[in-house]
Amino acid sequence: MPGLRSLAATSTLALALTALVASPAGAITSADSEVAGEQQYVVLFAEGASESATRAAVEAAGGTIVAENTEVGVATVVTTDSDFAAQAAAQSVIEGTALNRVIADVPEAQKGAGAGKKLDSAKADLRSAGTGAAAVTGAPATRPSQGKPIAEPLADLQWDMQAIGATVDGSYRHDKTKGVLVGIIDTGVDGSHPDIAPNFDAELSRNFTVDIEVDANGDPVDGPCADEPDQSCEDAADVDENGHGTHVASTIGSPINGIGIAGVAPDVTLVNLRAAQDSGYFFLQASVDALTYAGDVGIDVVNMSYYVDPWLFNCTSHPADSAEDQAEQQTIITAMQRALDYARDHGVTLVSAAGNGATDYTKAISDSSSPDFASEPGEVAYTRDLLDPASCISMPSEGEGVITVSSTGQSDRKAYYSDYGNGYVDVAAPGGDVYDNAEGTRQYPGGILAAYPAALAEEEGAIDENGDVVVPWAVKNCDASGETCAYYQYLQGTSMASPHAAGVAALIVGQYGKFDKAHGGTTLSPAKTESILLSTAVDTACPDPAAFTYVRHLPTGATATTTHTCEGGPTKNGFFGDGIVNALAAIGR
């Protein structure tokens, strides 16, 4: 893999690392966590610095390089020197450092509801206790093919695909995405799921991270690595024990194969570029390595439904942050932008979720969620008021060259949880809004239905010992023989909107791209792909009045009311950007 290499080192940690093609940069195993006082850092080097100078600088600061991404200019470093960051700052070829939080504390508020998993507010709203209208699985929606694709059995539950023209009577008839590669930078992809396996590329897929075994207090976070016989905590590249990445991949590219659903681009090739632990946390090194790899192997589109932890907003000068935290956040901004630039310069179209904070990113706002993953016991999130949009950046959604996607519900309104902002949002796409109905009550079919790993469904209690679904937010479907069955779950979030846009981007590459001499398949420049995606999105004006009030009657019996103000004109605004993506229009039909 060009640009990524692993270096021998004397620490216990280093001995566990092999070439990054097979093993993630900066991986910590259960045995490695026993190295007393050892910490990991991502070190950012000055552009153009020589290998000899970078190694000497790290050694002078008291660290040892165990893996290096030369294309982006970052390295994973281990050290037992508590003053490493300060000493590194004194080295002229080191631009910054960031703790590589792999073993760390999970905020107390997030413990209990699933061992240390990162809080997903939109998912929590959907699954919270109380009643809600369940999904009803009807008869297969089939019809005589007459040379056209036949609708999948659960097509009638896919309001999202109908909304963007991704149907058997729409874009599916013209799908030319064979050979188009879409990378899923997420929690992993269940490559064995019956509605993903036909389009899954196991050979190209990679896992750039590991499962966290314990936090700084010694408490289990991602579990005791029971899946891996060697106790390495390294999942295979076709595993997803969180479910988020599998749902995203399915939305983009579930095939038309007589079971379940179809994605936006049913003929596309799906590549797992795992950058998150099972707990749902995404850290810098894995994100950088995934993007670099995407550029090197010819990925055409990547979907990034996340932000880089531990800072929702990376601020370079906020007075509430210590000098060390400011330096770390600057490192995250610079390193991620370099990786985004590298991928885009190598033909990768970058698509990202806008976020689920229900906030206007163009205004000064407060953040009480960061740091969401601590580096030592006792470190907790704190409130940072009046964050300046000019100096506080969420990555990757605010990175240069990234297409940022807000979320819509069944009525095409902006979803109640979706972040927004005139100049922040590029396009909108269906992401689900379970309260977007006449009654304003939670109705699960208002979410997005996509693949659900069977093992996870069992673990979460969604299915019983007979394999039958026992929760209202999941669906089971079998093929015509009844021998092959698969599970699907309703989720909502901008995480679900972004893959719709990524799928449409893949359709654009397939329709207008040319043969990729370097990697085979089809390629189209990210600039051209983005231009077509934005220009063919359906113009959607701000609501009237522009200050739109959401009224939600919660399952608890309480009523929640929030107001979001849409700024901009009928063809470009803060709720919908250039409009709602449309698969059929994007390919000129």
Helices and strands as residue ranges (DSSP letters): E 4-6, H 12-15, G 32-34, E 39-45, H 51-61, E 64-69, E 74-79, H 84-89, E 94-99, G 108-110, H 121-127, G 155-157, H 159-163, G 171-174, E 181-185, G 197-199, E 206-207, H 244-253, E 269-274, H 284-297, E 301-304, E 314-315, H 323-345, E 349-353, E 365-367, E 384-387, E 392-393, E 402-408, E 427-430, G 444-446, E 448-452, H 454-459, E 474-478, E 485-491, H 494-512, E 514-515, E 522-523, H 526-536, E 547-553, E 559-565, H 583-586
